[in-house]
Amino acid sequence: MTQATTANHQLSAAPHVIVIGAGFAGLNTVKALVKGQFRVTLIDRNLYSTFQPLLYQVATGGLNPGDVSYAIGGYTRKYGARYCRGMLTGIDAAARRITLHDGRELSYDYLVLATGVSASHFGIKGAEQFTYGLYTRRDAVTLRDRFLADVEKLSEGPAGAQLAITMVGGGATGVELGGTIAELRDTVLRETFPDVDSSRIHVRLVEMQSELLTPFDPKLRAYTRRQLVRRGVDVQLDTAIAEVTPDRVILKDGRDLHSDITVWTAGVAAPPEAEQWGLPQGHAGRIETGPDLRVTGQDRIFAVGDIGLVTDHPTPQLSQPAIQMGRFAAGQIKRLEAGQPTETFHYHDKGQAATIGRRSAVIELAHGPDFTGTLAWLGWLALHLVYLLGGRNRVSAIVNLAWRYLTWGHGGTVIVGDEPTADAPPEPAAFRPGAQRGSPSQSITGRDGPAGRPNAGAQDGSAEPPPGAATDGPAGRPHQAAPAQAGPSS
Ligand SMILES: Cc1cc2nc3c(=O)[nH]c(=O)nc-3n(C[C@H](O)[C@H](O)[C@H](O)COP(=O)(O)OP(=O)(O)OC[C@H]3O[C@@H](n4cnc5c(N)ncnc54)[C@H](O)[C@@H]3O)c2cc1C
């Protein structure tokens, strides 16, 4: 166990709060809790917290993976909490005990689940095996390496060879990735691979609904589509996917499209391991809670952020609700300890935003005007940079993004990685069930495929996406300008 000995933990008689997950929700819970008299342990399967809103920049070679990751141990030390690396596998609510992937058991007085969600493939045949995701740092690096290696192959391969990349899902993630890849093709890659004619790289965005960014105002949706088309993205609306193969997407209308790289940006659900926790699960497997964010039927377990589903008033799966829920849960724990009744969580909606490419974004304020174009783009960028966790990350991200957008293909190049190898291990070996350190076996989530390959360890299925599925995840998900993860500015 990696841990910092802190004054907080010397309060051995103080109630012990375990927070699972160091994302927006978990970090904000910890920050709000340590001001009280609690022993706080933050557990995450990774050593770092990931700033998901900028993952698309890592996937397109604009940022380094380290720019969007922040060491959790440094964060917990700053706030007097303890960090423990591990993956939650079991909860014994009656005994107030959790079990980690390696059999370790920890007792708690209060438990806060803040594990986030992962991709949902809706049982579409081949989607889990043959598509790339964009949820983790590893996903972003894997996608970047595959894309750049394929472009390089174009420069070496036969003159007529083509590369097709398909984004499945027209929500914010699909839009920002599609727009940025198209820009990359026409600017930076032209400089980096001058012998590859950019018309040989086909960028496609497929959405089953009739509009992109469905939660936004119709005029912002229309603007988004125009901007993507202007960048040369082949936008296909009202287009549902029936099957994905290693080099094709097969549509429900019978069409069959060549796709070397297919990226799944179409929906999210609770990770499969949530089923082992023995807690009530609602739509897309999210853990059901009451209005005070306590898990239904539990008096000491909270579920916050993307994983929590307030049954009466579901919140969008965005950073701002996650932050507010994390802080709120901390407040309720303090109230319970003080013998006070819990309160009702109210989400304060500040608005939503999405970026399309250089000098193009949409911002819709909850109680104000809409913005598009350069102003919106600068606002989106500034907010994300200001709120990125850690001063060092902020400086490196500013330098890298300034290089990308100011040089704009003239002397600028992409951040490159390694050519993907088929046998690279998918996850830290320590977290693979039943595995010894270093032994290659199945990924813990079944989601992070070996570097250079799409997601591995999947099952085929034939179920249809549930109605409205495209609005449940990154597709159709409005992206708020991501606010602070309560980060220190070290
Ligand atoms: C590509 C992308 C772009 C996005 N852009 C935006 C945006 O612009 N604006 C916006 O508002 N929102 C955006 N979002 C959504 C936003 O990132 C999420 O809503 C937010 O991260 C949810 O926070 P969370 O704390 O609930 O979960 P996460 O931030 O996902 O954190 C969960 C943490 O739990 C850990 N974990 C998971 N399972 C376990 C386990 N069993 N045991 C231990 N640890 C575990 C994970 O490692 C992770 O650190 C984006 C999401 C993605 C994927």
The ligand as an SDF file (V2000), in Angstrom:
LIG
                    3D

 53 58  0  0  0  0  0  0  0  0999 V2000
  -13.1010   11.7140  -23.6990 C   0  0  0  0  0  0  0  0  0  0  0  0
  -13.9570   12.4110  -22.6680 C   0  0  0  0  0  0  0  0  0  0  0  0
  -14.1060   13.7850  -22.7330 C   0  0  0  0  0  0  0  0  0  0  0  0
  -14.8740   14.4570  -21.7810 C   0  0  0  0  0  0  0  0  0  0  0  0
  -15.0000   15.8280  -21.8470 N   0  0  0  0  0  0  0  0  0  0  0  0
  -15.7330   16.4660  -20.9290 C   0  0  0  0  0  0  0  0  0  0  0  0
  -15.8370   17.8990  -20.9430 C   0  0  0  0  0  0  0  0  0  0  0  0
  -15.2940   18.5710  -21.8160 O   0  0  0  0  0  0  0  0  0  0  0  0
  -16.5790   18.4820  -19.9570 N   0  0  0  0  0  0  0  0  0  0  0  0
  -17.2000   17.7490  -18.9830 C   0  0  0  0  0  0  0  0  0  0  0  0
  -17.8390   18.3170  -18.1010 O   0  0  0  0  0  0  0  0  0  0  0  0
  -17.1340   16.4220  -18.9440 N   0  0  0  0  0  0  0  0  0  0  0  0
  -16.4110   15.7600  -19.8820 C   0  0  0  0  0  0  0  0  0  0  0  0
  -16.3250   14.3850  -19.8460 N   0  0  0  0  0  0  0  0  0  0  0  0
  -17.0490   13.6600  -18.7850 C   0  0  0  0  0  0  0  0  0  0  0  0
  -16.2720   13.7330  -17.4610 C   0  0  0  0  0  0  0  0  0  0  0  0
  -14.9050   13.4520  -17.6910 O   0  0  0  0  0  0  0  0  0  0  0  0
  -16.8710   12.7320  -16.4810 C   0  0  0  0  0  0  0  0  0  0  0  0
  -18.2220   13.0660  -16.3000 O   0  0  0  0  0  0  0  0  0  0  0  0
  -16.1540   12.7830  -15.1480 C   0  0  0  0  0  0  0  0  0  0  0  0
  -14.8110   12.3940  -15.3090 O   0  0  0  0  0  0  0  0  0  0  0  0
  -16.8240   11.8820  -14.1280 C   0  0  0  0  0  0  0  0  0  0  0  0
  -16.0970   11.9630  -12.9350 O   0  0  0  0  0  0  0  0  0  0  0  0
  -16.0640   10.7430  -11.9060 P   0  0  0  0  0  0  0  0  0  0  0  0
  -15.2510   11.2030  -10.7580 O   0  0  0  0  0  0  0  0  0  0  0  0
  -17.4350   10.2590  -11.6690 O   0  0  0  0  0  0  0  0  0  0  0  0
  -15.3240    9.5550  -12.6790 O   0  0  0  0  0  0  0  0  0  0  0  0
  -13.8310    9.4880  -13.3880 P   0  0  0  0  0  0  0  0  0  0  0  0
  -13.3660   10.8640  -13.6310 O   0  0  0  0  0  0  0  0  0  0  0  0
  -14.0660    8.5750  -14.5070 O   0  0  0  0  0  0  0  0  0  0  0  0
  -12.9450    8.8350  -12.2530 O   0  0  0  0  0  0  0  0  0  0  0  0
  -13.1370    7.5160  -11.8140 C   0  0  0  0  0  0  0  0  0  0  0  0
  -11.8690    7.0210  -11.1390 C   0  0  0  0  0  0  0  0  0  0  0  0
  -12.1610    5.7730  -10.5200 O   0  0  0  0  0  0  0  0  0  0  0  0
  -11.1180    4.8380  -10.7720 C   0  0  0  0  0  0  0  0  0  0  0  0
  -11.7270    3.5070  -10.7080 N   0  0  0  0  0  0  0  0  0  0  0  0
  -12.6630    2.9870  -11.5250 C   0  0  0  0  0  0  0  0  0  0  0  0
  -13.0410    1.7820  -11.1040 N   0  0  0  0  0  0  0  0  0  0  0  0
  -12.3260    1.5170   -9.9860 C   0  0  0  0  0  0  0  0  0  0  0  0
  -12.2750    0.4180   -9.0810 C   0  0  0  0  0  0  0  0  0  0  0  0
  -13.0760   -0.6590   -9.2050 N   0  0  0  0  0  0  0  0  0  0  0  0
  -11.4130    0.4740   -8.0460 N   0  0  0  0  0  0  0  0  0  0  0  0
  -10.6000    1.5550   -7.8740 C   0  0  0  0  0  0  0  0  0  0  0  0
  -10.6170    2.6160   -8.6960 N   0  0  0  0  0  0  0  0  0  0  0  0
  -11.4750    2.6080   -9.7340 C   0  0  0  0  0  0  0  0  0  0  0  0
  -10.6040    5.2280  -12.1490 C   0  0  0  0  0  0  0  0  0  0  0  0
   -9.2610    4.8150  -12.3220 O   0  0  0  0  0  0  0  0  0  0  0  0
  -10.7280    6.7570  -12.1040 C   0  0  0  0  0  0  0  0  0  0  0  0
   -9.5550    7.3710  -11.6160 O   0  0  0  0  0  0  0  0  0  0  0  0
  -15.5380   13.7070  -20.7800 C   0  0  0  0  0  0  0  0  0  0  0  0
  -15.3860   12.3220  -20.7150 C   0  0  0  0  0  0  0  0  0  0  0  0
  -14.5990   11.6760  -21.6490 C   0  0  0  0  0  0  0  0  0  0  0  0
  -14.4390   10.1670  -21.5730 C   0  0  0  0  0  0  0  0  0  0  0  0
  1  2  1  0
  2  3  1  0
  2 52  2  0
  3  4  2  0
  4  5  1  0
  4 50  1  0
  5  6  2  0
  6  7  1  0
  6 13  1  0
  7  8  2  0
  7  9  1  0
  9 10  1  0
 10 11  2  0
 10 12  1  0
 12 13  2  0
 13 14  1  0
 14 15  1  0
 14 50  1  0
 15 16  1  0
 16 17  1  0
 16 18  1  0
 18 19  1  0
 18 20  1  0
 20 21  1  0
 20 22  1  0
 22 23  1  0
 23 24  1  0
 24 25  2  0
 24 26  1  0
 24 27  1  0
 27 28  1  0
 28 29  2  0
 28 30  1  0
 28 31  1  0
 31 32  1  0
 32 33  1  0
 33 34  1  0
 33 48  1  0
 34 35  1  0
 35 36  1  0
 35 46  1  0
 36 37  1  0
 36 45  1  0
 37 38  2  0
 38 39  1  0
 39 40  1  0
 39 45  2  0
 40 41  1  0
 40 42  2  0
 42 43  1  0
 43 44  2  0
 44 45  1  0
 46 47  1  0
 46 48  1  0
 48 49  1  0
 50 51  2  0
 51 52  1  0
 52 53  1  0
M  END
$$$$
